[in-house]
Amino acid sequence: MPSAPLDAHIANPKRAHIDRIGVRVLEEMVEMIVTGAVAADEFLPPEQALCDEFGVSRTVIRECIKRMQEKGLVVVAQGRGTQVRHFNDWNVLDPAVFDALVRHDESLGVLDEVSVVRAALEGVMASEVAKAGSPESIDIIRGHLESMRRLQHDNAAFLEADKDFHMATMSASRNRIAGTIARSFFVRPRQSLRWEGNNPVDAIERTLDEHERVFEAMNAGDPVAARVAMEEHILGSWRRRRLPDGDHHLHP
């Protein structure tokens, strides 16, 4: 049997190009729904119209619609077309959906809600660490706090140590469901300039002080104080840096 060509295992450039086109089209179709260009209960344009609009084949459009179904954005009604579902049906933890929501969050309402959910979930997890965290897990969290202290003058490294502190707390709580949701709401918003906002000059000092209080409560085995300290940190940090281009609700 003849051996396979040397390039048999190299990705097909044409296939990769098609995949990139599909990603772009999917992103634009998700945005059509997230922005309300096609509202809930309305139908997407017919398949051929979408092909013409995006300049792609029916195969690409069908694949995009399939992916949108998986994200909870649409439902295909046989003989009627592709219908947009209501927000409550969307998988907002899906990266494409969440990123589109944040990109078009002019009032900052989505990020307000993210901070409230994060505060509740991480508050519960900090409380669980205070109640039942192992000495080993407490030591790991302490190590990340010490890194934060050491790296106060290196903003990027400080933020990485900050992230490690939160991730270690989630892990130590052993609450896998809360941890999965909280991790999504911790990592993805940090990719948005709106989430970074405008930090005050003493942001690092205040952030470190808040983490110290969270750790002290967990280390002391005080679940109520740990929950309150974590909630106050997350809500307070967002309030401090929140951009003023939308006075949407954030009432802790």
C-alpha angles and dihedrals in degrees: 000000000000115000119251117262114269091246094051091105095045114104113260106252091210091052091048090051091051090049091052090051090051092052091051093048092047091051091051093046091050089051090052087063100036092051092047094244083134107028131212113290091017121115127242115242114276117281095256092049089054090049090053094045095051098030094234138119127268088251091063093046093048092050091050092050090049090053091048090053089054089053091053093243100118143016124211110228109200110243093003106066138239113327126200115238127219121269092254089064095053121104095234090180089064106108095229093049095043094047091050091049091052094045091055097038096119094162092044087233093133093053090046089056092045091055092050092050092045092049092052095046097042090043089057091046093050087051090052091051090052090051102041111001114139120240088245093055091047089053091052091052090047089054092055090048090052089051089053090053091049095046101048092121095050106069098191093047091045091054090049091052089046089055091048090053091055095043092050090050091051091049093047091053090062089213098136098181095049090043094053093051095042092049090055091050091046101048106036100049089053087070090064123086088212090061091051089051119161112323116204118241092257094048096118093047092050093044092052091048090052092050089050089057092048092050095045090054093047092046091048091052093241106144096181094051091045093053094046093046093051093047092048091049096052097042094041094049092052092046091053097053100031111129114238096232095109129019095215125159121291108151114158 
